[in-house]
């Protein structure tokens, strides 16, 4: 990750540390509640950090403007993607079970 970048001052490093801790806490509780897969927390963070970094870059470059509406739409899109993945897995599992009975 980029928390050691020469371009970051102590304040920026502290903010990054807070973000990392926030995400680690979510990953830990999500795994405890069986809402997230039992992967290493850092692996789970990689799935979140990359998109966050890209959103920050796009906003910094003026390609994307932050709004509460954008945040809500993105959150809905992410959750919909998760639901669709679960539905696809369920359908795939049903198809395998039905084929085993043939």
Backbone as a chain_set.jsonl record, in Angstrom:
{"seq": "XXXXXXXXXXXXXXXXXXXXXXXXXXXXXXXXXXXXXXXXXXXXXXXXXXXXXXXXXXXXXXXXXXXXXXXXXXXXXXXXXXXXXXXXXXXXXXXXXXXXXX", "coords": {"N": [[0.844, -1.165, 0.0], [0.287, 2.389, -0.05], [1.046, 3.888, 2.183], [3.521, 4.647, 3.015], [4.532, 6.445, 1.258], [6.703, 8.948, -0.039], [5.535, 11.366, -0.487], [3.575, 11.744, 1.364], [2.54, 13.412, 4.28], [2.748, 13.497, 7.901], [0.132, 13.828, 8.854], [-1.42, 12.909, 6.671], [-0.565, 10.259, 6.619], [-1.595, 9.405, 9.066], [-4.349, 9.643, 8.588], [-4.607, 7.742, 6.55], [-3.892, 5.463, 8.023], [-6.035, 5.402, 9.818], [-8.138, 4.888, 8.024], [-7.385, 2.343, 7.101], [-7.519, 0.871, 9.516], [-10.259, 1.143, 10.033], [-11.355, -0.308, 7.87], [-10.194, -2.812, 8.38], [-11.438, -3.424, 10.821], [-14.098, -3.681, 9.966], [-13.812, -5.885, 8.253], [-13.009, -7.843, 10.099], [-15.279, -8.02, 11.847], [-17.192, -8.719, 9.95], [-16.296, -11.241, 9.134], [-16.511, -12.624, 11.556], [-19.28, -12.611, 11.901], [-19.975, -14.196, 9.847], [-20.552, -13.004, 7.432], [-18.71, -12.31, 5.615], [-16.258, -13.948, 3.608], [-13.95, -16.35, 4.964], [-11.306, -15.215, 4.533], [-7.91, -13.963, 4.596], [-7.695, -10.831, 6.261], [-6.284, -8.758, 4.977], [-6.406, -9.585, 2.316], [-9.102, -9.273, 1.816], [-9.233, -6.524, 2.115], [-7.835, -5.686, -0.124], [-9.731, -6.003, -2.119], [-11.337, -3.86, -1.695], [-9.74, -1.581, -1.421], [-8.49, -1.01, -3.898], [-10.642, -0.141, -5.701], [-11.482, 2.116, -4.152], [-9.206, 3.698, -4.236], [-9.099, 4.267, -6.958], [-11.5, 5.72, -7.291], [-10.875, 7.965, -5.705], [-8.737, 8.996, -7.179], [-10.013, 9.637, -9.609], [-11.755, 11.616, -8.715], [-9.954, 13.51, -7.791], [-8.781, 14.254, -10.182], [-10.869, 15.502, -11.358], [-12.589, 14.113, -12.948], [-14.704, 12.826, -11.868], [-17.279, 13.754, -9.766], [-17.88, 14.057, -6.35], [-20.854, 13.164, -4.651], [-23.593, 12.789, -2.409], [-25.628, 11.344, -3.541], [-24.243, 9.937, -5.575], [-22.602, 8.334, -3.964], [-24.562, 6.752, -2.662], [-25.746, 5.458, -4.871], [-23.552, 4.0, -5.839], [-23.076, 2.304, -3.636], [-25.472, 0.825, -3.676], [-25.121, -0.411, -6.166], [-22.852, -2.023, -5.662], [-23.863, -3.784, -3.682], [-25.905, -4.984, -5.166], [-24.383, -6.351, -7.059], [-23.188, -8.25, -5.415], [-25.459, -9.671, -4.574], [-26.32, -10.696, -7.067], [-24.16, -12.355, -7.674], [-24.402, -14.261, -5.644], [-26.894, -15.355, -6.333], [-26.25, -16.453, -8.82], [-24.4, -18.399, -8.041], [-26.069, -20.038, -6.506], [-27.867, -20.939, -8.466], [-26.093, -22.314, -10.113], [-25.273, -24.317, -8.386], [-27.699, -25.682, -8.024], [-28.106, -26.633, -10.632], [-25.917, -28.385, -10.88], [-26.609, -30.282, -8.938], [-29.004, -31.277, -10.001], [-28.073, -32.403, -12.372], [-26.547, -34.476, -11.41], [-28.439, -36.282, -10.721], [-29.355, -37.3, -13.045]], "CA": [[0.0, 0.0, 0.0], [1.052, 3.608, -0.235], [1.119, 4.694, 3.401], [4.894, 5.078, 3.232], [4.954, 7.295, 0.149], [7.461, 10.142, 0.338], [4.68, 12.527, -0.675], [2.611, 11.836, 2.454], [3.017, 13.97, 5.544], [2.286, 12.723, 9.065], [-1.332, 13.898, 8.904], [-1.919, 12.004, 5.631], [-0.3, 8.888, 7.068], [-2.55, 9.11, 10.138], [-5.653, 9.437, 7.951], [-4.544, 6.445, 5.882], [-3.934, 4.456, 9.09], [-7.418, 5.337, 10.313], [-8.931, 4.204, 6.997], [-7.005, 0.932, 7.133], [-8.09, 0.294, 10.734], [-11.708, 1.095, 9.825], [-11.646, -1.426, 6.965], [-9.832, -4.046, 9.102], [-12.506, -3.689, 11.796], [-15.258, -4.185, 9.213], [-13.478, -7.243, 7.794], [-13.026, -8.734, 11.264], [-16.653, -8.275, 12.295], [-17.881, -9.432, 8.871], [-15.908, -12.659, 9.195], [-17.088, -13.187, 12.782], [-20.714, -12.777, 11.686], [-20.096, -15.066, 8.675], [-21.027, -12.224, 6.296], [-17.589, -12.287, 4.682], [-15.52, -15.211, 3.528], [-12.849, -16.419, 5.935], [-10.033, -14.913, 3.89], [-7.112, -13.012, 5.382], [-8.261, -9.478, 6.195], [-5.586, -7.964, 3.962], [-6.934, -9.983, 1.01], [-10.397, -8.61, 1.697], [-8.967, -5.097, 1.937], [-7.428, -5.471, -1.516], [-10.923, -5.903, -2.958], [-11.953, -2.562, -1.425], [-8.769, -0.506, -1.542], [-8.283, -0.668, -5.312], [-11.712, 0.746, -6.179], [-11.452, 3.391, -3.43], [-8.075, 4.46, -4.774], [-9.482, 4.747, -8.285], [-12.487, 6.784, -7.099], [-10.154, 9.144, -5.22], [-7.963, 9.526, -8.307], [-10.94, 10.25, -10.558], [-12.25, 12.856, -8.108], [-8.828, 14.446, -7.768], [-8.561, 14.73, -11.553], [-12.067, 16.19, -11.829], [-13.359, 13.235, -13.836], [-15.854, 12.357, -11.118], [-17.59, 14.657, -8.667], [-18.535, 13.384, -5.233], [-22.145, 13.608, -4.14], [-24.237, 11.763, -1.6], [-26.363, 10.496, -4.489], [-23.265, 9.033, -6.183], [-22.221, 7.368, -2.938], [-25.682, 5.821, -2.467], [-25.882, 4.641, -6.082], [-22.434, 3.054, -5.857], [-23.33, 1.291, -2.608], [-26.518, -0.059, -4.21], [-24.528, -1.214, -7.243], [-21.997, -3.043, -5.068], [-24.703, -4.805, -3.048], [-26.573, -5.727, -6.234], [-23.391, -7.273, -7.623], [-23.05, -9.351, -4.457], [-26.687, -10.48, -4.668], [-26.301, -11.427, -8.335], [-23.163, -13.419, -7.555], [-24.991, -15.315, -4.811], [-27.929, -16.013, -7.135], [-25.573, -17.262, -9.84], [-23.849, -19.582, -7.367], [-27.187, -20.913, -6.133], [-28.354, -21.567, -9.699], [-25.068, -23.262, -10.542], [-25.348, -25.448, -7.458], [-28.919, -26.433, -8.357], [-27.863, -27.324, -11.901], [-25.026, -29.522, -10.627], [-27.369, -31.305, -8.203], [-29.953, -31.894, -10.919], [-27.326, -33.211, -13.344], [-26.086, -35.683, -10.718], [-29.567, -37.212, -10.624], [-29.687, -37.783, -14.392]], "C": [[0.894, 1.235, 0.0], [1.183, 4.465, 1.017], [2.526, 5.199, 3.68], [5.41, 5.979, 2.111], [5.631, 8.567, 0.63], [6.6, 11.403, 0.305], [3.653, 12.702, 0.438], [3.252, 12.466, 3.682], [2.425, 13.142, 6.695], [0.765, 12.712, 9.171], [-1.951, 12.923, 7.892], [-1.72, 10.546, 6.03], [-1.276, 8.477, 8.17], [-3.941, 8.846, 9.565], [-5.686, 8.08, 7.26], [-4.614, 5.317, 6.91], [-5.334, 4.287, 9.655], [-8.322, 4.608, 9.319], [-8.647, 2.706, 7.019], [-7.593, 0.234, 8.354], [-9.603, 0.132, 10.598], [-12.083, -0.119, 8.959], [-11.303, -2.761, 7.638], [-10.907, -4.419, 10.118], [-13.755, -4.242, 11.12], [-15.002, -5.621, 8.759], [-13.549, -8.229, 8.951], [-14.456, -9.047, 11.69], [-17.448, -9.021, 11.232], [-17.551, -10.908, 8.857], [-16.509, -13.321, 10.427], [-18.571, -13.473, 12.623], [-21.024, -13.646, 10.468], [-20.719, -14.342, 7.478], [-19.964, -12.123, 5.212], [-16.892, -13.637, 4.696], [-14.359, -15.194, 4.498], [-11.473, -16.279, 5.289], [-9.204, -14.024, 4.815], [-7.668, -11.59, 5.188], [-7.589, -8.63, 5.128], [-6.044, -8.334, 2.548], [-8.291, -9.323, 0.776], [-10.211, -7.113, 1.45], [-8.571, -4.796, 0.499], [-8.637, -5.319, -2.434], [-11.605, -4.55, -2.802], [-10.997, -1.421, -1.755], [-8.566, -0.063, -2.994], [-9.382, 0.236, -5.851], [-11.727, 2.104, -5.463], [-10.357, 4.293, -3.97], [-8.425, 5.051, -6.133], [-10.517, 5.862, -8.184], [-11.804, 8.074, -6.648], [-9.377, 9.804, -6.36], [-8.877, 10.25, -9.296], [-11.499, 11.569, -10.013], [-11.163, 13.927, -8.095], [-8.585, 15.06, -9.143], [-9.778, 15.446, -12.127], [-12.912, 15.377, -12.781], [-14.66, 12.773, -13.188], [-16.063, 13.317, -9.954], [-18.343, 13.899, -7.587], [-19.887, 14.019, -4.953], [-22.705, 12.462, -3.305], [-25.021, 10.804, -2.499], [-25.434, 9.491, -5.159], [-22.868, 7.945, -5.192], [-23.319, 6.316, -2.741], [-25.869, 4.902, -3.67], [-24.767, 3.597, -6.181], [-22.642, 1.943, -4.836], [-24.395, 0.311, -3.087], [-25.96, -0.969, -5.297], [-23.661, -2.341, -6.689], [-22.828, -4.158, -4.449], [-25.46, -5.621, -4.085], [-25.624, -6.727, -6.875], [-23.202, -8.479, -6.707], [-24.266, -10.266, -4.533], [-26.696, -11.317, -5.943], [-25.307, -12.576, -8.296], [-23.72, -14.583, -6.743], [-26.071, -16.069, -5.576], [-27.298, -16.922, -8.186], [-24.983, -18.521, -9.221], [-24.949, -20.565, -6.996], [-27.712, -21.653, -7.353], [-27.378, -22.619, -10.187], [-25.097, -24.511, -9.676], [-26.568, -26.31, -7.75], [-28.729, -27.229, -9.638], [-26.956, -28.532, -11.71], [-25.779, -30.641, -9.92], [-28.35, -32.019, -9.113], [-29.254, -32.785, -11.928], [-26.845, -34.506, -12.696], [-27.205, -36.713, -10.624], [-29.939, -37.82, -11.972], [-29.099, -39.151, -14.637]], "O": [[2.12, 1.123, 0.046], [1.412, 5.669, 0.908], [2.704, 6.096, 4.504], [6.61, 6.242, 2.034], [5.186, 9.189, 1.595], [6.899, 12.386, 0.983], [2.933, 13.7, 0.46], [4.361, 12.104, 4.074], [1.681, 12.19, 6.457], [0.175, 11.696, 9.537], [-2.892, 12.199, 8.218], [-2.592, 9.705, 5.809], [-1.731, 7.334, 8.204], [-4.632, 7.929, 10.008], [-6.671, 7.35, 7.366], [-5.312, 4.326, 6.697], [-5.769, 3.171, 9.938], [-9.169, 3.808, 9.716], [-9.571, 1.895, 6.963], [-8.11, -0.877, 8.241], [-10.162, -0.89, 10.997], [-13.012, -0.86, 9.281], [-12.039, -3.735, 7.483], [-11.249, -5.592, 10.261], [-14.394, -5.159, 11.635], [-15.882, -6.475, 8.871], [-14.087, -9.326, 8.802], [-14.807, -10.212, 11.875], [-18.285, -9.862, 11.561], [-18.421, -11.74, 8.599], [-16.97, -14.46, 10.352], [-19.071, -14.467, 13.151], [-22.186, -13.815, 10.097], [-21.335, -14.969, 6.616], [-20.27, -11.884, 4.044], [-16.941, -14.369, 5.685], [-13.837, -14.127, 4.822], [-10.594, -17.12, 5.479], [-9.751, -13.399, 5.723], [-8.058, -11.21, 4.084], [-8.26, -7.858, 4.442], [-6.065, -7.473, 1.669], [-8.589, -8.871, -0.33], [-10.947, -6.511, 0.668], [-8.939, -3.751, -0.037], [-8.576, -4.585, -3.42], [-12.368, -4.135, -3.675], [-11.413, -0.405, -2.312], [-8.482, 1.133, -3.274], [-9.079, 1.29, -6.411], [-11.961, 3.132, -6.099], [-10.552, 5.497, -4.14], [-8.086, 6.199, -6.425], [-10.427, 6.851, -8.912], [-12.118, 9.153, -7.151], [-9.365, 11.029, -6.484], [-8.554, 11.342, -9.763], [-11.691, 12.523, -10.766], [-11.427, 15.101, -8.356], [-8.23, 16.233, -9.258], [-9.733, 15.942, -13.253], [-13.861, 15.901, -13.366], [-15.6, 12.376, -13.876], [-15.116, 13.649, -9.241], [-19.312, 13.193, -7.863], [-20.047, 15.239, -5.008], [-22.325, 11.305, -3.486], [-25.067, 9.601, -2.245], [-25.788, 8.32, -5.3], [-22.807, 6.768, -5.548], [-23.027, 5.122, -2.662], [-26.121, 3.708, -3.511], [-25.012, 2.452, -6.56], [-22.411, 0.771, -5.136], [-24.242, -0.9, -2.925], [-26.284, -2.155, -5.348], [-23.717, -3.472, -7.172], [-22.543, -5.337, -4.656], [-25.641, -6.826, -3.907], [-26.03, -7.843, -7.199], [-23.071, -9.607, -7.183], [-24.128, -11.489, -4.555], [-27.034, -12.5, -5.914], [-25.58, -13.653, -8.827], [-23.536, -15.746, -7.103], [-26.156, -17.294, -5.479], [-27.768, -18.038, -8.409], [-25.058, -19.597, -9.816], [-24.788, -21.776, -7.15], [-27.974, -22.854, -7.29], [-27.785, -23.694, -10.625], [-24.961, -25.628, -10.176], [-26.48, -27.538, -7.725], [-29.151, -28.383, -9.717], [-27.189, -29.584, -12.305], [-25.613, -31.814, -10.257], [-28.515, -33.234, -9.014], [-29.793, -33.826, -12.304], [-26.747, -35.531, -13.371], [-26.934, -37.903, -10.462], [-30.745, -38.748, -12.036], [-29.276, -39.715, -15.717]]}, "num_chains": 1, "name": "protein.A"}
